[in-house]
Amino acid sequence: MDKETLYKLNKWHEEDEFQKIVDEISLMVEEEMDYDVISHLVRALNNLKRYEEAIEKLLSVEEEGKNDFYWHFELGYAYYYLERFDEAKYEFEAAWELDQNDEDTMRFIGFCKEKLQEAAGLKQENFDPELYTEEQLKVVERHIERRIGHYGRVFHEIVSPDIHVDIAIVDPDSDHNYYTLVTMGMGAHRMTVPPNFEGENFDRAELVICLPPDWPINSNSDMWFWPVKWLKVMARLPGEQNTWLAWGHTVSNNEPFAENTKLSGMIVSNMTDFDEGADKCILPNGECINFYQIIPLYREEIEFKVSHSKDELIHMLDGIDPVVDLNRPSQCISESKKKFAIPSEDIKPVLSDWYGPLGCKATDRIMVDGEKIGYMYREEPDPEMPDSGWRFLAGDESDEYLNDPLNIGIYSLNTICNYDPDIIPLLHAPYGTAYFRDETGKLRKRTI
């Protein structure tokens, strides 16, 4: 596949223009239909919910895909939404063997297990889950009653393979005019915390989510049941992935939670709008269970955390209503909403001699205002991120301007080269290098 076609396909995927991808590939001759092209096609077909076609294309390149994480994931994804859960579980487990850092894969494995258990009518005696002792459970129940609210109903879990997660339902009242859903059982499992947090009481937790008073709390429809489902998914995630959840952690979904919202991820936050002490429950042996609130996020808000930091995301979310609002405004100004100096359709593939990560950061003084690059530097990035390390500024930005993360965006190096081709010969400079534009207009090297 040539670079220009690859650029178009990736661009359309980012813009959710999946039909354009299918149409473009349909015009290719058979000789052009290599593994990479079919991979792009399958991803588009799955997003268009054309799962049977996706499976057919994937199986046509089975030999090439058997050691490819994405081949197994996309096949599992198609099987899952066709309700072929046994086959889906097999493919997701194969994908997990190839990449054990992908949270989406482990989550889908959990979804498949739940569906298969439902279909098989499995009974609780087949499992030996981690449970609170009777004394511990009474303490947790009393804590919820005293610190969060009286709960008259509980969504009881019928089959519990690993931990037993019931959901307590606190109805709206004069103090809190919203439903409060609280897990009971997640804290029976001690999470695996990093060594530097051991002994600081971060290994037990329960989760809370708040829903508006008109939420159809008894509905089993996907449009309304997803908060309960996600409380259970996140409660099990630490045990399934041998990890932990705490303040600032985020979990993303591949797609919106339901057809009536674009929310598609969660952040673990501190408890808000509750009495002091609601966030900590002390067990008889002195151990602490942390109660965290989970708040739904948009995709661009989770991407903002990845490109900036959890502290900046938390700061940006400060002040939003912790009660779920299916249509709340995103706290991020999406890059697609900015009026760029060069329209996206005018960006050309001008960067040819580059084989590393393409990610970089640039300020709106360049991307929106159209200023020339006045200062650029390269820092060593996180090796797990697709980041080149390059940062681009006009050079006249104030500290206040730079401290506002909404004035900085993540872009492809190729895009930046369209704005200022002068940088192309300089991009292979090592980490720790900087260039500034002198009074003659030339970029001069400076070591940082």
C-alpha positions in Angstrom: 0.0 0.0 0.0 1.4 3.4 -0.9 1.9 6.1 1.7 -0.8 8.4 0.4 -3.4 5.7 0.6 -2.3 4.6 4.0 -2.5 8.2 5.2 -6.1 8.5 3.8 -7.2 5.3 5.5 -5.8 6.3 8.8 -7.3 9.8 8.6 -10.8 8.4 7.7 -10.5 6.0 10.6 -9.8 8.8 13.0 -12.7 10.7 11.7 -15.1 7.7 11.9 -15.5 7.7 8.1 -15.6 3.9 7.9 -17.7 3.7 4.7 -15.1 5.8 2.9 -12.5 3.2 3.8 -14.7 0.4 2.5 -15.4 2.4 -0.7 -11.7 3.2 -1.3 -10.6 -0.4 -0.8 -13.3 -1.7 -3.0 -11.7 0.1 -5.9 -8.4 -1.7 -5.5 -7.4 -4.5 -7.8 -6.8 -8.0 -6.3 -3.0 -7.6 -6.5 -3.3 -4.7 -4.1 -5.3 -6.6 -1.5 -2.4 -7.5 0.9 -2.6 -8.2 4.6 -2.4 -4.5 5.6 -5.2 -3.5 3.3 -7.5 -6.3 4.5 -6.7 -5.3 8.1 -7.9 -1.7 7.4 -11.0 -3.1 5.7 -11.8 -5.4 8.6 -11.5 -2.7 11.1 -14.0 -0.5 9.1 -16.4 -3.4 8.6 -16.5 -4.2 12.3 -17.2 -0.5 13.0 -20.0 -0.6 10.5 -21.4 -3.7 12.2 -20.9 -5.9 9.1 -19.5 -8.7 11.2 -20.0 -11.6 8.8 -18.1 -9.8 6.1 -15.3 -9.0 8.6 -15.0 -12.6 9.6 -14.8 -13.8 5.9 -12.0 -11.3 5.2 -10.1 -12.2 8.4 -10.2 -16.0 7.7 -8.9 -15.3 4.2 -5.6 -14.2 5.7 -5.6 -16.6 8.7 -2.0 -17.8 8.1 -0.6 -14.3 8.1 -2.7 -13.2 11.1 -2.1 -16.1 13.5 0.6 -14.2 15.3 -1.0 -10.8 15.1 -2.8 -9.4 18.1 -5.1 -7.3 16.0 -6.2 -10.2 13.8 -7.3 -12.2 16.8 -8.9 -9.2 18.5 -10.9 -8.1 15.4 -12.1 -11.7 14.9 -13.1 -12.0 18.5 -14.9 -8.7 18.3 -16.9 -9.8 15.3 -17.8 -13.2 16.9 -18.8 -11.5 20.1 -21.4 -9.2 18.4 -22.7 -12.1 16.5 -23.2 -13.8 19.9 -20.8 -16.6 19.1 -19.3 -16.2 22.5 -17.3 -19.4 22.7 -15.4 -18.6 19.5 -15.0 -15.0 20.6 -13.5 -16.0 23.9 -11.0 -18.2 22.1 -9.8 -15.4 19.9 -9.7 -12.8 22.7 -7.6 -15.2 24.8 -5.3 -15.7 21.9 -5.0 -11.9 21.6 -4.2 -11.7 25.3 -1.4 -14.1 24.9 0.1 -11.8 22.3 -0.4 -8.6 24.3 -1.1 -8.8 28.1 -1.3 -5.1 28.5 -4.5 -4.5 26.6 -7.4 -3.8 29.0 -10.0 -4.1 26.3 -9.1 -7.7 25.6 -9.3 -8.8 29.2 -12.6 -7.0 29.5 -14.1 -8.8 26.5 -12.8 -12.1 27.9 -14.9 -11.3 31.0 -17.9 -10.4 29.0 -17.6 -13.7 27.1 -17.4 -15.7 30.3 -20.5 -14.0 31.7 -22.5 -14.8 28.5 -21.3 -18.4 28.4 -22.1 -18.9 32.1 -25.6 -17.5 31.4 -26.0 -19.9 28.5 -24.8 -22.9 30.5 -26.9 -22.2 33.5 -23.9 -22.6 35.8 -24.5 -22.7 39.5 -22.6 -21.0 42.3 -21.4 -24.3 43.8 -19.1 -24.6 40.7 -17.0 -21.7 42.0 -15.1 -20.6 45.1 -15.0 -16.8 45.0 -13.2 -14.5 47.4 -15.7 -13.2 49.9 -15.8 -10.9 52.9 -16.2 -12.6 56.2 -19.6 -12.2 57.8 -18.1 -9.7 60.2 -16.4 -7.7 57.5 -19.6 -7.6 55.3 -21.6 -6.3 58.3 -19.1 -3.4 58.7 -19.3 -2.6 55.0 -23.1 -2.6 55.0 -23.2 -0.4 58.1 -20.7 2.0 56.5 -22.9 2.4 53.4 -26.0 3.0 55.5 -24.3 5.6 57.7 -22.1 7.4 55.3 -23.7 7.1 51.9 -27.4 6.4 52.4 -30.0 3.9 53.3 -30.4 1.2 50.6 -33.7 -0.6 50.4 -32.7 -2.7 47.4 -29.8 -4.8 46.2 -29.0 -6.2 42.8 -27.8 -9.6 43.9 -25.3 -11.5 41.8 -26.5 -15.0 41.0 -23.2 -16.6 39.8 -19.9 -15.3 41.2 -16.8 -17.0 39.7 -14.1 -14.8 41.3 -15.6 -12.3 43.7 -19.2 -11.8 44.7 -20.3 -8.3 43.6 -23.8 -7.2 44.8 -24.9 -3.6 44.0 -26.6 -1.6 46.7 -29.2 0.9 45.4 -29.6 4.1 47.5 -32.8 5.9 46.3 -32.9 9.7 45.7 -33.8 11.7 48.8 -33.9 15.3 50.0 -30.1 15.4 50.6 -29.0 13.6 47.5 -31.6 13.9 44.6 -30.1 11.0 42.6 -29.6 7.3 42.8 -26.3 6.1 44.3 -25.2 2.6 43.3 -22.5 1.0 45.4 -20.6 -2.2 44.9 -20.4 -4.7 47.9 -17.8 -7.4 47.4 -15.0 -5.9 45.4 -13.0 -5.1 48.5 -12.9 -8.8 49.5 -10.0 -9.1 47.0 -6.7 -7.5 47.9 -5.5 -5.7 44.8 -1.9 -5.9 43.6 -0.5 -2.4 44.3 2.9 -1.1 43.1 5.8 -1.6 45.6 5.9 2.1 46.4 2.3 2.0 47.6 2.5 -1.2 49.7 1.4 -0.7 53.3 -0.6 2.5 52.5 -4.0 0.9 52.5 -4.6 1.1 48.7 -5.3 -2.7 48.2 -9.0 -2.8 49.0 -11.7 -0.7 47.3 -15.4 -0.4 46.5 -17.0 1.7 43.7 -19.8 4.2 43.6 -21.7 5.7 40.6 -24.5 8.3 40.8 -27.5 8.4 38.4 -30.2 11.1 37.9 -33.5 10.6 39.7 -35.4 9.9 36.5 -33.0 7.0 35.5 -35.0 3.8 34.7 -33.2 1.9 37.5 -35.0 -1.4 37.0 -34.6 -1.5 33.2 -32.6 -4.3 31.7 -32.2 -2.4 28.4 -28.6 -1.8 27.3 -29.4 1.9 27.3 -30.0 2.0 31.0 -28.3 -1.1 32.5 -24.7 -0.2 31.5 -23.8 1.6 34.8 -24.5 -1.7 36.7 -22.6 -3.7 34.2 -19.6 -1.4 34.4 -19.5 -1.4 38.2 -19.1 -5.1 37.9 -16.6 -5.0 35.1 -14.4 -2.5 37.0 -14.8 -4.4 40.3 -13.4 -7.5 38.7 -10.7 -5.8 36.6 -8.0 -5.8 39.4 -8.4 -9.5 40.0 -8.5 -10.5 36.3 -5.5 -8.3 35.4 -3.5 -8.6 38.6 -3.5 -4.8 38.9 -5.2 -2.1 41.0 -7.7 0.8 40.7 -7.3 4.1 42.5 -7.8 7.8 42.1 -7.1 9.0 38.6 -7.1 5.6 36.9 -9.2 5.4 33.7 -10.8 2.5 31.8 -11.9 3.0 28.2 -14.4 1.2 26.1 -14.1 0.6 22.3 -17.4 2.3 21.7 -20.1 4.4 23.5 -21.7 2.6 26.4 -25.1 2.8 24.7 -26.9 4.2 21.7 -28.2 7.1 23.7 -24.8 8.6 24.7 -21.3 9.1 23.4 -19.7 8.5 26.8 -17.3 5.6 26.5 -14.9 5.4 29.4 -14.6 5.8 33.2 -12.3 7.7 35.6 -11.9 6.7 39.2 -12.4 9.8 41.3 -12.7 10.8 44.9 -16.1 10.7 46.6 -17.9 14.1 46.2 -21.1 15.4 47.8 -21.1 12.9 50.6 -20.4 13.1 54.3 -16.8 13.3 55.6 -15.5 9.7 56.1 -17.7 8.2 53.3 -14.5 7.4 51.3 -13.0 5.1 53.9 -14.4 2.1 55.7 -12.2 0.6 58.5 -12.5 -3.2 59.0 -12.2 -4.8 62.5 -8.6 -5.7 61.9 -7.7 -2.1 61.0 -7.5 -2.6 57.3 -9.1 0.2 55.1 -11.5 -0.1 52.2 -11.4 2.9 49.9 -14.7 4.0 48.4 -14.2 5.7 45.0 -16.7 7.3 42.7 -16.5 6.5 39.0 -17.5 9.2 36.5 -18.1 8.5 32.7 -15.9 10.2 30.2 -15.8 10.9 26.5 -13.2 9.4 24.3 -11.4 12.7 23.8 -11.2 13.2 27.5 -9.4 9.9 28.0 -7.1 10.7 25.1 -6.4 14.0 26.8 -5.1 12.1 29.9 -2.9 10.0 27.7 -1.4 13.0 25.9 -1.1 15.2 29.0 -1.5 13.7 32.5 -4.1 12.5 34.9 -3.6 15.6 37.1 -4.4 17.9 34.2 -7.5 15.8 33.3 -8.7 15.9 36.9 -8.1 19.7 37.0 -10.1 20.0 33.7 -13.0 17.9 35.1 -13.1 19.9 38.3 -16.6 21.3 38.8 -18.5 18.9 36.6 -21.6 17.3 38.1 -20.6 13.8 39.4 -24.2 12.6 38.6 -24.2 10.9 35.2 -25.4 13.1 32.4 -25.7 11.3 29.1 -25.4 14.5 27.1 -23.1 16.7 29.2 -20.6 18.8 27.2 -17.2 17.4 26.7 -14.5 19.2 28.8 -12.1 18.9 25.9 -12.1 21.1 22.9 -11.8 18.4 20.2 -9.1 19.0 17.7 -11.8 18.5 15.0 -13.6 21.6 16.4 -10.5 23.9 16.0 -10.3 26.0 12.9 -6.8 25.1 11.6 -4.7 27.3 9.5 -4.4 24.5 7.0 -7.6 22.5 6.5 -7.2 18.7 7.0 -8.1 18.0 3.4 -5.1 20.1 2.2 -2.5 18.1 4.3 -0.2 16.3 1.9 2.2 13.3 2.6 5.5 15.3 2.6 7.5 13.4 5.2 9.1 10.4 3.5 12.4 9.7 5.3 10.9 8.8 8.7 10.2 5.4 10.2 9.8 6.1 13.9 6.7 7.2 15.9 4.8 10.1 14.3 3.3 11.7 17.4 4.3 15.2 18.4 2.9 18.2 20.2 2.3 21.7 18.9 0.7 24.9 20.1 -2.4 26.6 18.6 -0.2 29.6 17.8 1.1 27.4 15.0 -1.8 25.1 14.2 -4.7 27.7 14.5 -3.0 31.1 14.2 -0.7 30.0 11.4 2.6 31.3 13.0 5.9 29.9 11.9 7.7 27.5 14.3 10.0 29.7 16.4 11.2 27.1 18.8 11.3 23.3 18.7 12.9 20.7 20.9 13.0 17.0 21.3 12.6 15.2 24.6 12.8 11.5 25.4 9.2 10.2 25.3 7.5 7.4 27.1 8.6 4.3 25.1 5.1 2.8 25.3 3.6 5.8 23.5 3.7 6.5 19.7 5.6 9.7 20.4 8.5 11.1 18.4 9.4 13.4 21.3 9.2 16.6 19.2 7.5 19.7 20.6 6.8 22.8 18.5 6.1 26.4 19.6 5.8 29.7 17.9 8.1 31.1 20.5 5.9 33.9 21.8 3.6 31.9 24.0 3.4 33.1 27.6 3.7 30.7 30.6 -0.1 31.2 31.2 -0.8 30.2 27.6 1.4 27.1 27.8 -0.1 26.1 31.2 -3.5 25.8 29.5 -3.5 22.2 28.0 -6.3 23.1 25.6 -3.8 25.4 23.7 -1.6 22.4 22.9 -2.6 19.4 20.7 -1.1 16.1 19.5 -0.5 15.8 15.8 1.4 13.8 13.2 4.9 15.0 12.3 3.7 14.9 8.7 1.0 17.5 9.5 3.6 19.8 11.2 5.9 19.5 8.2 3.0 20.8 6.0 2.9 23.9 8.2 6.7 24.5 8.2 8.8 22.4 5.7 11.9 24.0 7.1 11.9 21.4 10.0 12.1 18.3 7.8 15.9 18.1 7.6 16.1 18.6 11.4 13.8 15.8 12.7 16.5 13.1 13.0 18.3 15.1 15.7 18.8 13.2 18.9 16.8 13.6 22.1 17.9 16.7 24.0 18.3 18.9 20.9 16.5 22.2 20.3 16.3 24.7 17.5 15.3 28.4 17.6 14.6 30.7 14.7 17.0 33.6 14.6 16.5 37.1 13.3 17.3 36.0 9.8 14.5 33.4 9.8 16.8 30.4 10.0 16.5 27.6 12.6 19.6 27.4 14.7 20.6 24.4 16.8 20.8 24.6 20.6 21.5 21.9 23.1 19.1 21.6 26.1 
